[in-house]
Amino acid sequence: MVHIISVQAAEGGWSVNSDATQNAMMFLSGAKAEQAALKLGEKLAADGQTAEIRIFLRDGSQAARFVCAPELDLAG
């Protein structure tokens, strides 16, 4: 399962939403919201799960997309 993490403009700031968390996270800055989304994606990848981070502009258009995937064990 790929977890979707979205960063979107919200009233009074920016929100980070994910099916991996119960509640949205709110930030005054888009940069802080993006940092939190990347941190969540990295945590999920470290736990062996895949996350797709979608960053949206204020107008709703998608600005960026990142994938955080677990490391492959090539030694085994």
PDB file of N, CA, C and O in Angstrom:
ATOM      1  N   MET A   1       0.842  -1.186   0.000  1.00  0.00           N
ATOM      2  CA  MET A   1       0.000   0.000   0.000  1.00  0.00           C
ATOM      3  C   MET A   1       0.885   1.247   0.000  1.00  0.00           C
ATOM      4  O   MET A   1       1.847   1.336   0.764  1.00  0.00           O
ATOM      5  N   VAL A   2       0.562   2.177  -0.836  1.00  0.00           N
ATOM      6  CA  VAL A   2       1.275   3.452  -0.892  1.00  0.00           C
ATOM      7  C   VAL A   2       0.470   4.483  -0.102  1.00  0.00           C
ATOM      8  O   VAL A   2      -0.704   4.715  -0.390  1.00  0.00           O
ATOM      9  N   HIS A   3       1.097   5.091   0.878  1.00  0.00           N
ATOM     10  CA  HIS A   3       0.447   6.149   1.652  1.00  0.00           C
ATOM     11  C   HIS A   3       0.563   7.458   0.887  1.00  0.00           C
ATOM     12  O   HIS A   3       1.637   7.794   0.388  1.00  0.00           O
ATOM     13  N   ILE A   4      -0.530   8.196   0.791  1.00  0.00           N
ATOM     14  CA  ILE A   4      -0.544   9.495   0.114  1.00  0.00           C
ATOM     15  C   ILE A   4      -0.476  10.584   1.178  1.00  0.00           C
ATOM     16  O   ILE A   4      -1.265  10.599   2.122  1.00  0.00           O
ATOM     17  N   ILE A   5       0.475  11.492   1.010  1.00  0.00           N
ATOM     18  CA  ILE A   5       0.631  12.647   1.899  1.00  0.00           C
ATOM     19  C   ILE A   5       0.458  13.884   1.029  1.00  0.00           C
ATOM     20  O   ILE A   5       1.175  14.060   0.044  1.00  0.00           O
ATOM     21  N   SER A   6      -0.491  14.741   1.391  1.00  0.00           N
ATOM     22  CA  SER A   6      -0.772  15.937   0.589  1.00  0.00           C
ATOM     23  C   SER A   6      -0.489  17.198   1.389  1.00  0.00           C
ATOM     24  O   SER A   6      -0.831  17.295   2.568  1.00  0.00           O
ATOM     25  N   VAL A   7       0.143  18.163   0.728  1.00  0.00           N
ATOM     26  CA  VAL A   7       0.369  19.491   1.302  1.00  0.00           C
ATOM     27  C   VAL A   7      -0.467  20.459   0.476  1.00  0.00           C
ATOM     28  O   VAL A   7      -0.263  20.603  -0.729  1.00  0.00           O
ATOM     29  N   GLN A   8      -1.425  21.130   1.150  1.00  0.00           N
ATOM     30  CA  GLN A   8      -2.349  22.017   0.448  1.00  0.00           C
ATOM     31  C   GLN A   8      -2.583  23.288   1.247  1.00  0.00           C
ATOM     32  O   GLN A   8      -2.466  23.302   2.472  1.00  0.00           O
ATOM     33  N   ALA A   9      -2.915  24.353   0.532  1.00  0.00           N
ATOM     34  CA  ALA A   9      -3.292  25.597   1.191  1.00  0.00           C
ATOM     35  C   ALA A   9      -4.571  25.368   1.988  1.00  0.00           C
ATOM     36  O   ALA A   9      -5.473  24.653   1.553  1.00  0.00           O
ATOM     37  N   ALA A  10      -4.629  25.984   3.155  1.00  0.00           N
ATOM     38  CA  ALA A  10      -5.808  25.887   4.010  1.00  0.00           C
ATOM     39  C   ALA A  10      -6.081  27.275   4.583  1.00  0.00           C
ATOM     40  O   ALA A  10      -5.238  28.169   4.497  1.00  0.00           O
ATOM     41  N   GLU A  11      -7.233  27.442   5.153  1.00  0.00           N
ATOM     42  CA  GLU A  11      -7.561  28.728   5.749  1.00  0.00           C
ATOM     43  C   GLU A  11      -6.544  29.051   6.845  1.00  0.00           C
ATOM     44  O   GLU A  11      -6.407  28.305   7.815  1.00  0.00           O
ATOM     45  N   GLY A  12      -5.850  30.146   6.684  1.00  0.00           N
ATOM     46  CA  GLY A  12      -4.879  30.574   7.683  1.00  0.00           C
ATOM     47  C   GLY A  12      -3.514  29.925   7.571  1.00  0.00           C
ATOM     48  O   GLY A  12      -2.665  30.144   8.434  1.00  0.00           O
ATOM     49  N   GLY A  13      -3.273  29.129   6.531  1.00  0.00           N
ATOM     50  CA  GLY A  13      -1.959  28.509   6.400  1.00  0.00           C
ATOM     51  C   GLY A  13      -1.945  27.346   5.433  1.00  0.00           C
ATOM     52  O   GLY A  13      -2.501  27.420   4.337  1.00  0.00           O
ATOM     53  N   TRP A  14      -1.296  26.261   5.859  1.00  0.00           N
ATOM     54  CA  TRP A  14      -1.109  25.079   5.020  1.00  0.00           C
ATOM     55  C   TRP A  14      -1.415  23.832   5.826  1.00  0.00           C
ATOM     56  O   TRP A  14      -1.157  23.787   7.029  1.00  0.00           O
ATOM     57  N   SER A  15      -1.964  22.819   5.170  1.00  0.00           N
ATOM     58  CA  SER A  15      -2.276  21.565   5.864  1.00  0.00           C
ATOM     59  C   SER A  15      -1.506  20.406   5.247  1.00  0.00           C
ATOM     60  O   SER A  15      -1.205  20.393   4.054  1.00  0.00           O
ATOM     61  N   VAL A  16      -1.198  19.438   6.098  1.00  0.00           N
ATOM     62  CA  VAL A  16      -0.592  18.180   5.677  1.00  0.00           C
ATOM     63  C   VAL A  16      -1.580  17.087   6.045  1.00  0.00           C
ATOM     64  O   VAL A  16      -1.888  16.892   7.221  1.00  0.00           O
ATOM     65  N   ASN A  17      -2.078  16.375   5.045  1.00  0.00           N
ATOM     66  CA  ASN A  17      -3.044  15.302   5.251  1.00  0.00           C
ATOM     67  C   ASN A  17      -2.455  13.989   4.762  1.00  0.00           C
ATOM     68  O   ASN A  17      -1.747  13.942   3.756  1.00  0.00           O
ATOM     69  N   SER A  18      -2.760  12.923   5.496  1.00  0.00           N
ATOM     70  CA  SER A  18      -2.270  11.607   5.108  1.00  0.00           C
ATOM     71  C   SER A  18      -3.190  10.534   5.665  1.00  0.00           C
ATOM     72  O   SER A  18      -3.792  10.694   6.726  1.00  0.00           O
ATOM     73  N   ASP A  19      -3.285   9.431   4.918  1.00  0.00           N
ATOM     74  CA  ASP A  19      -4.034   8.289   5.429  1.00  0.00           C
ATOM     75  C   ASP A  19      -3.245   7.561   6.521  1.00  0.00           C
ATOM     76  O   ASP A  19      -3.768   6.656   7.172  1.00  0.00           O
ATOM     77  N   ALA A  20      -1.983   7.960   6.718  1.00  0.00           N
ATOM     78  CA  ALA A  20      -1.138   7.341   7.743  1.00  0.00           C
ATOM     79  C   ALA A  20      -1.304   8.020   9.107  1.00  0.00           C
ATOM     80  O   ALA A  20      -0.801   7.518  10.113  1.00  0.00           O
ATOM     81  N   THR A  21      -2.004   9.157   9.145  1.00  0.00           N
ATOM     82  CA  THR A  21      -2.237   9.868  10.396  1.00  0.00           C
ATOM     83  C   THR A  21      -3.733  10.082  10.587  1.00  0.00           C
ATOM     84  O   THR A  21      -4.504  10.063   9.627  1.00  0.00           O
ATOM     85  N   GLN A  22      -4.128  10.285  11.832  1.00  0.00           N
ATOM     86  CA  GLN A  22      -5.555  10.462  12.118  1.00  0.00           C
ATOM     87  C   GLN A  22      -6.027  11.893  11.871  1.00  0.00           C
ATOM     88  O   GLN A  22      -7.168  12.112  11.464  1.00  0.00           O
ATOM     89  N   ASN A  23      -5.152  12.860  12.115  1.00  0.00           N
ATOM     90  CA  ASN A  23      -5.547  14.262  11.997  1.00  0.00           C
ATOM     91  C   ASN A  23      -4.625  15.003  11.040  1.00  0.00           C
ATOM     92  O   ASN A  23      -3.459  14.644  10.870  1.00  0.00           O
ATOM     93  N   ALA A  24      -5.169  16.037  10.421  1.00  0.00           N
ATOM     94  CA  ALA A  24      -4.347  16.905   9.576  1.00  0.00           C
ATOM     95  C   ALA A  24      -3.420  17.721  10.462  1.00  0.00           C
ATOM     96  O   ALA A  24      -3.757  18.045  11.600  1.00  0.00           O
ATOM     97  N   MET A  25      -2.249  18.049   9.930  1.00  0.00           N
ATOM     98  CA  MET A  25      -1.316  18.936  10.620  1.00  0.00           C
ATOM     99  C   MET A  25      -1.421  20.299   9.950  1.00  0.00           C
ATOM    100  O   MET A  25      -1.486  20.386   8.724  1.00  0.00           O
ATOM    101  N   MET A  26      -1.439  21.360  10.746  1.00  0.00           N
ATOM    102  CA  MET A  26      -1.579  22.708  10.215  1.00  0.00           C
ATOM    103  C   MET A  26      -0.306  23.510  10.452  1.00  0.00           C
ATOM    104  O   MET A  26       0.327  23.392  11.501  1.00  0.00           O
ATOM    105  N   PHE A  27       0.066  24.331   9.460  1.00  0.00           N
ATOM    106  CA  PHE A  27       1.274  25.147   9.534  1.00  0.00           C
ATOM    107  C   PHE A  27       0.987  26.526   8.960  1.00  0.00           C
ATOM    108  O   PHE A  27       0.166  26.668   8.053  1.00  0.00           O
ATOM    109  N   LEU A  28       1.661  27.542   9.486  1.00  0.00           N
ATOM    110  CA  LEU A  28       1.520  28.890   8.950  1.00  0.00           C
ATOM    111  C   LEU A  28       2.301  29.049   7.656  1.00  0.00           C
ATOM    112  O   LEU A  28       1.951  29.875   6.813  1.00  0.00           O
ATOM    113  N   SER A  29       3.357  28.262   7.496  1.00  0.00           N
ATOM    114  CA  SER A  29       4.245  28.371   6.342  1.00  0.00           C
ATOM    115  C   SER A  29       4.154  27.129   5.465  1.00  0.00           C
ATOM    116  O   SER A  29       4.093  26.007   5.967  1.00  0.00           O
ATOM    117  N   GLY A  30       4.146  27.338   4.158  1.00  0.00           N
ATOM    118  CA  GLY A  30       4.157  26.217   3.230  1.00  0.00           C
ATOM    119  C   GLY A  30       5.447  25.418   3.327  1.00  0.00           C
ATOM    120  O   GLY A  30       5.440  24.196   3.178  1.00  0.00           O
ATOM    121  N   ALA A  31       6.563  26.113   3.577  1.00  0.00           N
ATOM    122  CA  ALA A  31       7.853  25.428   3.717  1.00  0.00           C
ATOM    123  C   ALA A  31       7.843  24.491   4.919  1.00  0.00           C
ATOM    124  O   ALA A  31       8.355  23.374   4.837  1.00  0.00           O
ATOM    125  N   LYS A  32       7.268  24.931   6.030  1.00  0.00           N
ATOM    126  CA  LYS A  32       7.194  24.089   7.233  1.00  0.00           C
ATOM    127  C   LYS A  32       6.287  22.878   6.978  1.00  0.00           C
ATOM    128  O   LYS A  32       6.570  21.773   7.443  1.00  0.00           O
ATOM    129  N   ALA A  33       5.208  23.095   6.245  1.00  0.00           N
ATOM    130  CA  ALA A  33       4.302  21.992   5.921  1.00  0.00           C
ATOM    131  C   ALA A  33       5.013  20.977   5.033  1.00  0.00           C
ATOM    132  O   ALA A  33       4.878  19.771   5.236  1.00  0.00           O
ATOM    133  N   GLU A  34       5.767  21.461   4.053  1.00  0.00           N
ATOM    134  CA  GLU A  34       6.505  20.561   3.163  1.00  0.00           C
ATOM    135  C   GLU A  34       7.558  19.775   3.949  1.00  0.00           C
ATOM    136  O   GLU A  34       7.733  18.579   3.715  1.00  0.00           O
ATOM    137  N   GLN A  35       8.254  20.425   4.871  1.00  0.00           N
ATOM    138  CA  GLN A  35       9.246  19.737   5.710  1.00  0.00           C
ATOM    139  C   GLN A  35       8.592  18.626   6.532  1.00  0.00           C
ATOM    140  O   GLN A  35       9.135  17.527   6.646  1.00  0.00           O
ATOM    141  N   ALA A  36       7.422  18.921   7.102  1.00  0.00           N
ATOM    142  CA  ALA A  36       6.714  17.916   7.904  1.00  0.00           C
ATOM    143  C   ALA A  36       6.276  16.744   7.039  1.00  0.00           C
ATOM    144  O   ALA A  36       6.352  15.594   7.472  1.00  0.00           O
ATOM    145  N   ALA A  37       5.820  17.019   5.821  1.00  0.00           N
ATOM    146  CA  ALA A  37       5.393  15.954   4.916  1.00  0.00           C
ATOM    147  C   ALA A  37       6.575  15.059   4.542  1.00  0.00           C
ATOM    148  O   ALA A  37       6.451  13.835   4.521  1.00  0.00           O
ATOM    149  N   LEU A  38       7.717  15.674   4.249  1.00  0.00           N
ATOM    150  CA  LEU A  38       8.910  14.900   3.910  1.00  0.00           C
ATOM    151  C   LEU A  38       9.379  14.059   5.094  1.00  0.00           C
ATOM    152  O   LEU A  38       9.792  12.912   4.921  1.00  0.00           O
ATOM    153  N   LYS A  39       9.316  14.628   6.289  1.00  0.00           N
ATOM    154  CA  LYS A  39       9.704  13.890   7.496  1.00  0.00           C
ATOM    155  C   LYS A  39       8.788  12.688   7.707  1.00  0.00           C
ATOM    156  O   LYS A  39       9.255  11.603   8.052  1.00  0.00           O
ATOM    157  N   LEU A  40       7.477  12.880   7.500  1.00  0.00           N
ATOM    158  CA  LEU A  40       6.521  11.770   7.630  1.00  0.00           C
ATOM    159  C   LEU A  40       6.803  10.705   6.571  1.00  0.00           C
ATOM    160  O   LEU A  40       6.781   9.512   6.872  1.00  0.00           O
ATOM    161  N   GLY A  41       7.065  11.127   5.343  1.00  0.00           N
ATOM    162  CA  GLY A  41       7.385  10.176   4.277  1.00  0.00           C
ATOM    163  C   GLY A  41       8.635   9.376   4.584  1.00  0.00           C
ATOM    164  O   GLY A  41       8.674   8.166   4.363  1.00  0.00           O
ATOM    165  N   GLU A  42       9.657  10.048   5.094  1.00  0.00           N
ATOM    166  CA  GLU A  42      10.902   9.359   5.464  1.00  0.00           C
ATOM    167  C   GLU A  42      10.675   8.371   6.604  1.00  0.00           C
ATOM    168  O   GLU A  42      11.255   7.285   6.612  1.00  0.00           O
ATOM    169  N   LYS A  43       9.830   8.745   7.569  1.00  0.00           N
ATOM    170  CA  LYS A  43       9.522   7.845   8.693  1.00  0.00           C
ATOM    171  C   LYS A  43       8.805   6.590   8.189  1.00  0.00           C
ATOM    172  O   LYS A  43       9.122   5.475   8.604  1.00  0.00           O
ATOM    173  N   LEU A  44       7.852   6.781   7.303  1.00  0.00           N
ATOM    174  CA  LEU A  44       7.132   5.636   6.746  1.00  0.00           C
ATOM    175  C   LEU A  44       8.081   4.728   5.969  1.00  0.00           C
ATOM    176  O   LEU A  44       7.996   3.505   6.077  1.00  0.00           O
ATOM    177  N   ALA A  45       8.986   5.320   5.185  1.00  0.00           N
ATOM    178  CA  ALA A  45       9.957   4.526   4.425  1.00  0.00           C
ATOM    179  C   ALA A  45      10.882   3.755   5.364  1.00  0.00           C
ATOM    180  O   ALA A  45      11.219   2.602   5.094  1.00  0.00           O
ATOM    181  N   ALA A  46      11.291   4.382   6.460  1.00  0.00           N
ATOM    182  CA  ALA A  46      12.151   3.706   7.431  1.00  0.00           C
ATOM    183  C   ALA A  46      11.419   2.533   8.089  1.00  0.00           C
ATOM    184  O   ALA A  46      12.043   1.569   8.532  1.00  0.00           O
ATOM    185  N   ASP A  47      10.093   2.631   8.146  1.00  0.00           N
ATOM    186  CA  ASP A  47       9.266   1.552   8.705  1.00  0.00           C
ATOM    187  C   ASP A  47       8.897   0.508   7.659  1.00  0.00           C
ATOM    188  O   ASP A  47       8.103  -0.390   7.939  1.00  0.00           O
ATOM    189  N   GLY A  48       9.468   0.614   6.442  1.00  0.00           N
ATOM    190  CA  GLY A  48       9.235  -0.374   5.396  1.00  0.00           C
ATOM    191  C   GLY A  48       8.022  -0.111   4.524  1.00  0.00           C
ATOM    192  O   GLY A  48       7.582  -0.999   3.794  1.00  0.00           O
ATOM    193  N   GLN A  49       7.470   1.109   4.590  1.00  0.00           N
ATOM    194  CA  GLN A  49       6.291   1.447   3.808  1.00  0.00           C
ATOM    195  C   GLN A  49       6.655   2.494   2.752  1.00  0.00           C
ATOM    196  O   GLN A  49       7.658   3.195   2.884  1.00  0.00           O
ATOM    197  N   THR A  50       5.845   2.592   1.721  1.00  0.00           N
ATOM    198  CA  THR A  50       6.063   3.563   0.663  1.00  0.00           C
ATOM    199  C   THR A  50       5.089   4.724   0.828  1.00  0.00           C
ATOM    200  O   THR A  50       3.919   4.526   1.154  1.00  0.00           O
ATOM    201  N   ALA A  51       5.588   5.937   0.598  1.00  0.00           N
ATOM    202  CA  ALA A  51       4.745   7.128   0.692  1.00  0.00           C
ATOM    203  C   ALA A  51       4.946   7.988  -0.556  1.00  0.00           C
ATOM    204  O   ALA A  51       6.061   8.127  -1.060  1.00  0.00           O
ATOM    205  N   GLU A  52       3.855   8.555  -1.037  1.00  0.00           N
ATOM    206  CA  GLU A  52       3.901   9.518  -2.135  1.00  0.00           C
ATOM    207  C   GLU A  52       3.480  10.866  -1.575  1.00  0.00           C
ATOM    208  O   GLU A  52       2.388  11.004  -1.024  1.00  0.00           O
ATOM    209  N   ILE A  53       4.343  11.852  -1.717  1.00  0.00           N
ATOM    210  CA  ILE A  53       4.069  13.202  -1.215  1.00  0.00           C
ATOM    211  C   ILE A  53       3.672  14.075  -2.396  1.00  0.00           C
ATOM    212  O   ILE A  53       4.386  14.159  -3.395  1.00  0.00           O
ATOM    213  N   ARG A  54       2.529  14.719  -2.262  1.00  0.00           N
ATOM    214  CA  ARG A  54       2.024  15.611  -3.317  1.00  0.00           C
ATOM    215  C   ARG A  54       1.942  17.021  -2.751  1.00  0.00           C
ATOM    216  O   ARG A  54       1.274  17.257  -1.744  1.00  0.00           O
ATOM    217  N   ILE A  55       2.625  17.957  -3.406  1.00  0.00           N
ATOM    218  CA  ILE A  55       2.643  19.355  -2.982  1.00  0.00           C
ATOM    219  C   ILE A  55       1.795  20.158  -3.963  1.00  0.00           C
ATOM    220  O   ILE A  55       2.021  20.120  -5.172  1.00  0.00           O
ATOM    221  N   PHE A  56       0.815  20.887  -3.427  1.00  0.00           N
ATOM    222  CA  PHE A  56      -0.090  21.682  -4.256  1.00  0.00           C
ATOM    223  C   PHE A  56       0.112  23.170  -3.999  1.00  0.00           C
ATOM    224  O   PHE A  56       0.396  23.583  -2.874  1.00  0.00           O
ATOM    225  N   LEU A  57      -0.036  23.970  -5.051  1.00  0.00           N
ATOM    226  CA  LEU A  57       0.020  25.421  -4.942  1.00  0.00           C
ATOM    227  C   LEU A  57      -1.304  25.951  -4.412  1.00  0.00           C
ATOM    228  O   LEU A  57      -2.280  25.209  -4.296  1.00  0.00           O
ATOM    229  N   ARG A  58      -1.329  27.235  -4.092  1.00  0.00           N
ATOM    230  CA  ARG A  58      -2.573  27.841  -3.578  1.00  0.00           C
ATOM    231  C   ARG A  58      -3.728  27.715  -4.566  1.00  0.00           C
ATOM    232  O   ARG A  58      -4.884  27.623  -4.153  1.00  0.00           O
ATOM    233  N   ASP A  59      -3.431  27.709  -5.876  1.00  0.00           N
ATOM    234  CA  ASP A  59      -4.499  27.611  -6.871  1.00  0.00           C
ATOM    235  C   ASP A  59      -4.992  26.175  -7.077  1.00  0.00           C
ATOM    236  O   ASP A  59      -5.890  25.932  -7.883  1.00  0.00           O
ATOM    237  N   GLY A  60      -4.397  25.225  -6.344  1.00  0.00           N
ATOM    238  CA  GLY A  60      -4.830  23.831  -6.430  1.00  0.00           C
ATOM    239  C   GLY A  60      -4.050  22.981  -7.407  1.00  0.00           C
ATOM    240  O   GLY A  60      -4.223  21.762  -7.436  1.00  0.00           O
ATOM    241  N   SER A  61      -3.189  23.599  -8.214  1.00  0.00           N
ATOM    242  CA  SER A  61      -2.399  22.811  -9.161  1.00  0.00           C
ATOM    243  C   SER A  61      -1.242  22.126  -8.431  1.00  0.00           C
ATOM    244  O   SER A  61      -0.706  22.652  -7.455  1.00  0.00           O
ATOM    245  N   GLN A  62      -0.875  20.958  -8.919  1.00  0.00           N
ATOM    246  CA  GLN A  62       0.195  20.198  -8.292  1.00  0.00           C
ATOM    247  C   GLN A  62       1.542  20.778  -8.693  1.00  0.00           C
ATOM    248  O   GLN A  62       1.828  20.946  -9.878  1.00  0.00           O
ATOM    249  N   ALA A  63       2.371  21.085  -7.691  1.00  0.00           N
ATOM    250  CA  ALA A  63       3.678  21.686  -7.940  1.00  0.00           C
ATOM    251  C   ALA A  63       4.795  20.655  -7.929  1.00  0.00           C
ATOM    252  O   ALA A  63       5.784  20.798  -8.648  1.00  0.00           O
ATOM    253  N   ALA A  64       4.641  19.615  -7.113  1.00  0.00           N
ATOM    254  CA  ALA A  64       5.714  18.616  -6.991  1.00  0.00           C
ATOM    255  C   ALA A  64       5.143  17.300  -6.499  1.00  0.00           C
ATOM    256  O   ALA A  64       4.054  17.229  -5.930  1.00  0.00           O
ATOM    257  N   ARG A  65       5.929  16.263  -6.744  1.00  0.00           N
ATOM    258  CA  ARG A  65       5.570  14.914  -6.292  1.00  0.00           C
ATOM    259  C   ARG A  65       6.857  14.204  -5.920  1.00  0.00           C
ATOM    260  O   ARG A  65       7.816  14.192  -6.691  1.00  0.00           O
ATOM    261  N   PHE A  66       6.871  13.613  -4.733  1.00  0.00           N
ATOM    262  CA  PHE A  66       8.038  12.881  -4.259  1.00  0.00           C
ATOM    263  C   PHE A  66       7.593  11.495  -3.825  1.00  0.00           C
ATOM    264  O   PHE A  66       6.470  11.318  -3.351  1.00  0.00           O
ATOM    265  N   VAL A  67       8.460  10.523  -3.983  1.00  0.00           N
ATOM    266  CA  VAL A  67       8.183   9.170  -3.501  1.00  0.00           C
ATOM    267  C   VAL A  67       9.254   8.805  -2.483  1.00  0.00           C
ATOM    268  O   VAL A  67      10.447   8.938  -2.755  1.00  0.00           O
ATOM    269  N   CYS A  68       8.834   8.350  -1.324  1.00  0.00           N
ATOM    270  CA  CYS A  68       9.724   7.850  -0.285  1.00  0.00           C
ATOM    271  C   CYS A  68       9.497   6.351  -0.200  1.00  0.00           C
ATOM    272  O   CYS A  68       8.419   5.898   0.182  1.00  0.00           O
ATOM    273  N   ALA A  69      10.519   5.586  -0.559  1.00  0.00           N
ATOM    274  CA  ALA A  69      10.389   4.128  -0.586  1.00  0.00           C
ATOM    275  C   ALA A  69      11.389   3.499   0.376  1.00  0.00           C
ATOM    276  O   ALA A  69      12.448   4.066   0.645  1.00  0.00           O
ATOM    277  N   PRO A  70      11.045   2.328   0.889  1.00  0.00           N
ATOM    278  CA  PRO A  70      11.973   1.618   1.776  1.00  0.00           C
ATOM    279  C   PRO A  70      13.248   1.270   1.030  1.00  0.00           C
ATOM    280  O   PRO A  70      13.235   1.072  -0.185  1.00  0.00           O
ATOM    281  N   GLU A  71      14.345   1.198   1.763  1.00  0.00           N
ATOM    282  CA  GLU A  71      15.603   0.789   1.150  1.00  0.00           C
ATOM    283  C   GLU A  71      15.538  -0.686   0.795  1.00  0.00           C
ATOM    284  O   GLU A  71      14.971  -1.496   1.528  1.00  0.00           O
ATOM    285  N   LEU A  72      16.128  -1.018  -0.343  1.00  0.00           N
ATOM    286  CA  LEU A  72      16.189  -2.410  -0.774  1.00  0.00           C
ATOM    287  C   LEU A  72      17.383  -3.076  -0.116  1.00  0.00           C
ATOM    288  O   LEU A  72      18.454  -2.480  -0.006  1.00  0.00           O
ATOM    289  N   ASP A  73      17.198  -4.302   0.316  1.00  0.00           N
ATOM    290  CA  ASP A  73      18.296  -5.088   0.879  1.00  0.00           C
ATOM    291  C   ASP A  73      18.894  -5.911  -0.246  1.00  0.00           C
ATOM    292  O   ASP A  73      18.414  -7.003  -0.549  1.00  0.00           O
ATOM    293  N   LEU A  74      19.937  -5.389  -0.860  1.00  0.00           N
ATOM    294  CA  LEU A  74      20.554  -6.079  -1.999  1.00  0.00           C
ATOM    295  C   LEU A  74      21.571  -7.130  -1.564  1.00  0.00           C
ATOM    296  O   LEU A  74      22.068  -7.889  -2.396  1.00  0.00           O
ATOM    297  N   ALA A  75      21.882  -7.182  -0.283  1.00  0.00           N
ATOM    298  CA  ALA A  75      22.855  -8.160   0.223  1.00  0.00           C
ATOM    299  C   ALA A  75      22.256  -9.545   0.343  1.00  0.00           C
ATOM    300  O   ALA A  75      22.971 -10.546   0.307  1.00  0.00           O
ATOM    301  N   GLY A  76      20.934  -9.599   0.488  1.00  0.00           N
ATOM    302  CA  GLY A  76      20.280 -10.891   0.718  1.00  0.00           C
ATOM    303  C   GLY A  76      19.858 -11.522  -0.509  1.00  0.00           C
ATOM    304  O   GLY A  76      19.292 -12.614  -0.478  1.00  0.00           O
TER     305      GLY A  76
END
